[in-house]
Amino acid sequence: MSVLKISSVSKYFPGGTKAVDSFSLDVADGELVCLLGPSGSGKSTLLRMVGGFEDPSSGLITIDGEDITHLPPERRPTGMVFQSHALWTHMNVFDNLAFGLKLRRTGKSEIREKVEAVLDLVGLAGYGERKTHQLSGGQQQRVALARSLVLEPKILLLDEPFASLDQHLRERLREEVRDIQQRLKITTLFVTHGQDEALSMADRIVVMRDGRTEQIDRPDVVYRNPQTPFVAGFIGTMNLIDGEVAHGRFHRAGLSLDLPISDGPAILAMRPEALDLSLADQGQAVVHRVTDYGTHGLVDLDLPEAIRVKAMVDHPDRFSTGQSVNLAPRAVAAFRDGRQVFRS
Amino acid sequence: MRREPRPKRSQYSMTEHTAATVSVAGTRRGRKYAGLFLVAIPVFLVAWMVIWPILTAIPRSLMQVGTDGSTSFSFANYQFFFSDRYSLNNLTVTLWTTMVCAALLLVICLPLALYLRFTSNRIAAFVQSLAIFPMFVPSIILSYAFIRVLGPNGTVDLLLNGVGLPRIRSPYLTPWGPVIGLVWDNIPLTVLILVSGLGAVSNATIEAARDVGARRLAILWHIILPRITNSILVAISFGVLGIFSSFTLPYVLGPAAPEMMGPFMQRTFRDLQNPPMAITQAVITFAFCIVFGLFYIRSVAKNRTP
């Protein structure tokens, strides 16, 4: 059982820049947790602190109850996969994987056995003698993963491992990595700024912003029930409209919707897929652009006061630029003072 | 039967197309000649200043001039050089100085380059300035500074005398004089080449090694050194080439005998007025240097192949 516990960890860089601010997280045994956030949100710094490459300014990091906060990377039971693969190009694939085992003074036959097993696991059986430059980007990333897995770490750390790969390969590799992680039941912390990766792979997602946690939840909850306007806007596409609530109704840009919250300013949030459109002579919005994605269409709509929203439609051919339409949201959420105050 | 006139538009487009093709071909040819012209200048200079003197020196060193002025093919100059104790001593001291300097340069510059590559603070910036500084000091000034500091009655002697300690045995006019001067003189280039080589070792590869359990020595031995072998070879080749044929520092700081090949050649040419022998010494020096030159060329070629 390998449990990672991060308690009130902060990191200040010289000059006073606060990269991570009092961050806490418990990762259960065998769980895959994604740290998701925009650039500069502190997710990579946090991962590097768990890996031992950055020293926390304050706080505590434990693995299975053992304090590893200030241990150097070489003494931690973690394995990290880097964004740039970081393979040792002067060694072949086998030597890349065997290096850590040799340092642990593992016997030659055991090294061969372990390396071949892990190469088989990542689908690179028979690639041991290849030079790393003879491999494709995807294969190099598999070698990097295998190099970490061969040492059987308690915690696997993945730092945007697919960032340098093309979309198709990225989708394939994330399925493979998820399969391997579930097969080995290895506790994993995964950093990404790609919401698709986080939504498709994670048991839980930690949405980070400015070194702080915005929300920690299951992917479906983060998507359907965002707790802050930042999460609402960052995960998936969301129409966010600043407006005013008076007598239980939200008013802005020609929209007037029931919103049973107290009077005052509020942000209305509507997913494009929860927005029905109907053609009307004097509608609330004008179609700006229609994009056909094959499986569905996305209609950009201009509301008064220069506000633009998106709606997802099944039949994009029914709409064209300049048409007047009415909007009927099936589900909305409302935010005030940075927190969710209503969800239908 | 009346022939249909060809559509004019098609004629124009054909002409335009042909003109465009001719123009593209012309531009390519122009670029090719411009490239060849740019390459031709350094190639011509190397051929004129290096290749030609070598090609003429080799036969001249194999030429024996008789008392009647007649010339004949002979290995006499080489036979004399390799049987003359003084000449061999000079070659030996040159080789010794070169090897000692190369070893010292590696021992001094590698830790310096590692420090500069992996540290980024004010002290590192200061150390870098100090390491590069000798590059801007002419050899003759360096020699003068050396004599004033390490020579007899120099600064070190005065300081030792001030605290009642005996004088040092000055390296001035001993084989160690040129060694100290040449090492100091070659530190900047060696450090720059090594730091440049270390630039290819990314932080991520070092971190990946630490992640699998490697400590400092293991990282240096298994990760860093194999990645900068070429840079080390290039730095040492450059150093050796410069040191082997150096003149000013061995001439000013070194002993009168044995002397390094640079001063030896100059003295043979000027004082002994024996140009054929000086040319023979030059050819022998070149033969030693070309070995290290080939090391350099091999490293460059290796770097260009994936």
Interface residues (C-beta under 8 A of the other chain):
Chain A: G51 G52 F53 P72 P73 E74 T78 G79 M80 F82 Q83 S84 A86 L87 W88 T89 H90 F99 G100 L103 R104 H133 A144 R147 S148 L151
Chain B: S202 A204 T205 E207 A208 A209 R210 D211 V212 G213 A214 R215 A218 H222 I223 P226 R227 P306
